[in-house]
Amino acid sequence: MGIGEIVEWTKSKLSELTGDDVPVTRSDTVDALTAGAAVIPPLDLFESEREYRVVADVAGATAANTHLTWNDVDTLVVHIRRATSDAGAQLVCEYRESDWYREVFLPADAHGAKATAEVRQGVLTIRVPKRLTLSGKLIPVCAA
């Protein structure tokens, strides 16, 4: 199963859960993923009283080529588009440049709309504050 098929399967499953009107990822991100290879970067997720912090090791990331998306099902999408280098013809290749792509599902109290991010020396740090209150609805239960 290729990355394009995985992306389409994920989009279809999330659409079933949330309805078709909720964006899963931006269309340019999906198009970029289906055009080439993508690698899942290793990351660490930390939790404090006030925020969630995601730290990902993404060599070659800059502010210009890093795209972060938050959708309504508490999912943070990280996509770093790598620029291809023209180093000449490869005789032996031990390393292949590729895009970075990762989806991170965070708890319901994560407030992704207020997330901030910075990239420094190939390390991406994303801070997602916690909501003070959850926006859940109380459902009354009647006795039969």
Summary of the structure (lengths in Angstrom):
residues: 144
radius of gyration: 18.2
end to end distance: 50.1
largest distance: 76.4
contacts: 339
relative contact order: 0.20
helix: 19%
strand: 33%
